Amino acid sequence: MPAIDELLKSAARRLTAVGIDSGRLDARLLLGAAFGREVWAHESVPVEPVAVARFEALLERRLAREPVSRILGKRAFWTLDLVVGPDTLDPRPDSETLVEAAIAAFADRPPPRRILDLGTGTGCLLLAVLSEFPEATGLGVDRLPGAIETANENARRAGLEARAGFVTADWNDMPREKADLILSNPPYIAEATIALLAPEVARFDPHDALAAGADGLDAYRSLFQVLPELTTPQGIVVLELGIDQRQVVSALAMGVGFTAWHARRDLGGVERALVLKWNDTVDRHLNTDDFCLE
């Protein structure tokens, strides 16, 4: 019977050969799933044939560029262990930048009481922020019923189902309740460039969660039609950005009465989270208790 270390070395070489940079880690995660426990590269423990067969089946899917998170059906995000589904984006570390930006935005003001997540997918943004603001409640909105089912399961797994609700709706048809914090990771990829993305994204993420028209801005335009109605006077909006989109999205925001407060960079140096607030709260030192919350 082959040993764990032998299987990992062989699998890592095969994954690297097809252009997967994370071959060593991916091999370890997949073998751990097949073996039934976490495994390590130095282990010489023999692996039973049935587990080898399970591992090979998982490995073939990864060699076809299916993401590990989709193969295993779960993804770590922030402090959460999330289920992913066919109707949801695969949550990525870049999006954790929005959580960081939201926490920082309320560092010198009362914490948010009501939070909205537009295009919630797995519910990752809403659930991560709710875990940091224990007095808040939130609503996640998505057009796809499958995404809402996944988000509800993630809320249950995180123990946040009492504070997080999810509804299947289009942004234009959702209830017009106001929130102190609004989060969104909208589609922002130009249609023509979808095919140029990594296979893990182009082949396995839902197309409608990626593509946003000829210039990649259609979803932002749609968002800015409803955001003024949804944001409390002291409210904060945090949007995920694609590469080099800060200026054009900031201009769209200012056109409907928001101020682009700042952008937060992800670990790769990309301006990933755009933080917006109303023009009448542009001074970050204003006492937000003076503003009406209704």
C-alpha positions in Angstrom: 0.0 0.0 0.0 1.3 3.5 -0.8 2.1 5.8 2.1 0.8 9.3 2.7 4.1 11.0 1.9 4.4 9.1 -1.4 0.8 9.9 -2.5 1.3 13.6 -1.6 4.5 14.0 -3.5 3.1 12.3 -6.6 -0.2 14.3 -6.5 1.7 17.6 -6.0 3.8 16.9 -9.1 0.7 16.2 -11.2 -1.1 19.3 -10.0 1.9 21.5 -10.6 2.3 20.1 -14.1 -1.1 21.4 -15.1 -0.3 24.9 -13.8 -1.8 24.8 -10.2 0.5 26.8 -7.9 -1.1 25.4 -4.8 -0.5 21.8 -5.7 1.1 20.7 -2.4 -1.6 22.2 -0.2 -4.4 21.0 -2.5 -3.1 17.5 -2.5 -2.9 17.4 1.3 -6.5 18.7 1.6 -7.9 16.2 -0.8 -6.0 13.3 0.6 -7.2 14.3 4.1 -10.8 14.2 2.8 -10.2 10.8 1.3 -8.3 9.5 4.4 -10.8 10.9 6.9 -8.4 13.1 8.8 -5.9 15.8 8.4 -2.7 14.5 6.8 0.9 15.8 6.7 3.7 15.6 4.2 6.1 13.7 6.5 3.7 10.9 7.4 4.7 7.4 6.1 1.4 5.8 7.2 0.1 3.4 4.6 -3.2 4.2 2.9 -5.8 1.5 2.2 -6.8 0.9 -1.4 -10.3 2.2 -0.9 -9.0 5.5 0.4 -6.5 5.7 -2.5 -9.3 5.3 -4.9 -11.3 8.0 -3.2 -8.3 10.3 -3.3 -7.7 9.6 -7.0 -11.3 10.5 -7.8 -11.0 13.8 -6.0 -7.6 14.5 -7.6 -8.9 14.0 -11.1 -11.5 16.7 -10.4 -8.8 19.1 -9.2 -6.7 18.3 -12.3 -9.7 19.4 -14.3 -9.3 22.8 -12.4 -12.3 22.4 -10.2 -11.6 24.4 -7.0 -10.8 22.4 -3.9 -13.6 24.3 -2.1 -16.2 23.0 -4.6 -14.8 19.5 -4.5 -15.0 19.5 -0.7 -18.2 21.6 -0.6 -16.8 24.1 1.9 -14.6 27.1 2.3 -13.0 28.9 5.2 -13.8 32.6 5.3 -12.9 35.1 8.0 -13.6 32.9 11.2 -16.3 30.9 9.5 -16.5 27.5 7.9 -18.9 28.0 5.0 -20.8 25.7 2.7 -20.5 26.6 -1.0 -23.0 25.7 -3.7 -23.5 25.9 -7.5 -25.5 29.1 -7.2 -22.8 30.9 -5.2 -19.4 32.5 -5.8 -16.6 30.7 -4.1 -15.7 33.1 -1.3 -12.1 34.3 -1.6 -9.7 36.0 0.8 -9.8 39.2 -1.2 -13.4 39.6 -0.1 -12.4 39.6 3.6 -11.0 43.1 2.8 -14.7 44.3 2.9 -15.1 42.9 6.4 -11.9 44.6 7.6 -13.1 47.9 6.0 -16.5 47.6 7.6 -15.0 47.1 11.1 -12.6 50.0 10.6 -15.4 52.3 9.4 -17.3 51.9 12.7 -14.2 52.2 14.9 -15.1 55.8 15.9 -18.9 55.7 15.8 -21.7 53.6 17.3 -21.8 50.1 15.8 -24.4 49.3 13.2 -27.7 47.9 14.3 -29.0 46.8 10.9 -27.0 45.4 8.1 -27.8 44.6 4.5 -25.9 42.3 2.1 -26.9 42.7 -1.5 -26.0 39.7 -3.7 -25.3 37.7 -0.6 -24.4 34.3 -2.2 -23.1 32.1 0.6 -23.9 34.9 3.1 -20.1 35.2 3.8 -20.0 39.0 4.1 -23.1 39.3 6.2 -22.3 36.5 8.6 -18.7 37.6 9.0 -19.7 41.1 9.9 -22.5 39.9 12.2 -19.9 37.8 14.0 -18.0 41.1 14.7 -21.1 43.2 15.7 -23.0 41.1 18.2 -25.9 43.5 18.7 -26.6 43.8 15.0 -29.2 42.0 12.8 -28.9 41.6 9.1 -30.7 40.7 5.8 -29.0 39.0 2.8 -30.6 39.4 -0.6 -29.9 37.2 -3.7 -31.8 36.5 -6.9 -31.0 32.8 -6.8 -33.0 30.5 -4.5 -30.1 28.1 -4.4 -27.9 30.8 -3.0 -30.4 31.7 -0.3 -30.7 28.0 0.7 -26.9 27.9 1.0 -26.8 31.2 3.0 -29.4 29.9 5.5 -27.4 26.7 6.0 -24.3 28.8 6.7 -26.1 31.0 9.2 -27.3 27.8 11.0 -23.8 26.4 11.0 -22.4 29.7 12.4 -25.0 29.9 15.1 -26.3 33.2 13.6 -29.7 32.2 12.3 -31.4 34.3 15.0 -29.8 37.5 13.7 -29.5 36.8 10.0 -32.3 36.5 7.5 -32.2 35.9 3.8 -34.6 36.5 1.0 -34.8 35.7 -2.7 -35.3 39.0 -4.5 -33.9 41.4 -7.0 -32.4 44.6 -5.6 -35.1 46.6 -7.3 -37.9 44.5 -5.7 -36.6 44.0 -2.2 -38.2 45.6 0.9 -37.0 49.2 1.3 -35.8 48.9 4.8 -32.9 51.1 5.8 -29.5 49.9 7.1 -26.6 51.4 9.0 -24.2 49.2 7.0 -24.7 47.9 3.5 -22.3 45.4 2.0 -22.1 44.1 -1.6 -19.8 42.0 -3.8 -21.6 42.6 -7.1 -20.7 41.2 -10.5 -17.9 43.5 -11.9 -16.2 41.6 -14.7 -16.6 42.8 -18.3 -18.4 40.1 -20.3 -15.7 39.8 -22.9 -13.0 39.0 -20.3 -14.8 36.2 -18.5 -13.0 33.6 -20.7 -9.7 35.0 -19.7 -10.1 34.3 -16.0 -8.6 31.4 -14.2 -10.4 28.1 -15.1 -11.4 27.8 -11.5 -13.4 31.0 -11.8 -14.5 31.0 -15.4 -15.7 27.3 -15.4 -17.1 26.9 -11.9 -18.4 30.2 -10.6 -21.9 31.2 -11.7 -21.6 33.3 -14.8 -24.2 35.8 -13.6 -22.3 36.4 -10.4 -19.3 37.4 -12.4 -20.4 39.2 -15.6 -21.7 42.8 -15.5 -22.1 43.9 -19.1 -19.7 45.3 -21.7 -17.8 47.4 -19.2 -18.2 45.5 -16.0 -20.3 48.3 -14.4 -23.9 47.3 -15.0 -24.4 45.9 -11.4 -22.9 49.0 -9.9 -25.3 51.2 -11.9 -28.2 49.0 -10.7 -27.0 49.2 -7.1 -26.8 53.0 -7.1 -30.4 53.2 -8.2 -31.5 51.7 -4.8 -28.7 52.5 -2.3 -29.9 56.0 -1.5 -33.2 54.5 -0.4 -31.6 51.9 1.7 -28.9 53.8 3.6 -29.6 55.6 6.9 -28.4 59.2 7.1 -25.2 58.1 9.0 -24.9 54.9 7.0 -21.9 53.3 5.5 -21.7 51.3 2.2 -18.8 48.9 1.5 -18.5 47.7 -2.1 -16.1 45.2 -3.6 -14.1 46.5 -6.5 -12.5 45.0 -9.5 -9.0 46.0 -10.6 -8.7 49.7 -11.5 -12.4 50.4 -10.8 -12.1 52.8 -7.9 -12.4 56.1 -9.8 -15.3 55.1 -12.0 -17.3 53.5 -9.2 -16.6 56.5 -7.0 -17.9 58.8 -9.7 -21.1 56.7 -9.9 -21.5 56.9 -6.1 -21.0 60.7 -6.0 -23.7 61.1 -8.8 -26.4 59.8 -6.3 -25.2 61.7 -3.2 -22.5 59.5 -1.7 -18.9 60.5 -0.8 -16.2 58.0 -1.5 -14.5 57.9 1.9 -11.6 55.7 1.1 -10.6 52.4 -0.5 -8.9 49.5 1.3 -6.4 47.4 -0.4 -6.3 43.6 -0.3 -3.2 41.5 0.4 -2.3 41.7 -3.3 -2.3 45.5 -3.2 -5.5 45.9 -5.2 -8.0 48.6 -4.1 -10.7 46.0 -3.2 -13.1 47.6 -0.8 -14.7 51.0 -1.5 -16.2 52.7 1.6 -19.0 55.2 0.9 -20.9 57.6 3.1 -23.3 60.5 2.6 -21.9 63.9 1.7 -23.4 65.3 4.9 -21.3 63.1 7.0 -18.0 63.7 5.2 -16.3 64.8 8.4 -15.3 61.5 10.0 -15.2 63.2 13.4 -18.9 64.2 13.4 -21.0 62.8 16.2 -23.3 60.4 14.4 -25.7 60.4 17.4 -26.9 63.8 16.2 -28.4 62.2 13.1 -31.9 60.8 12.9 -31.8 57.0 12.3 -35.2 56.9 10.6 
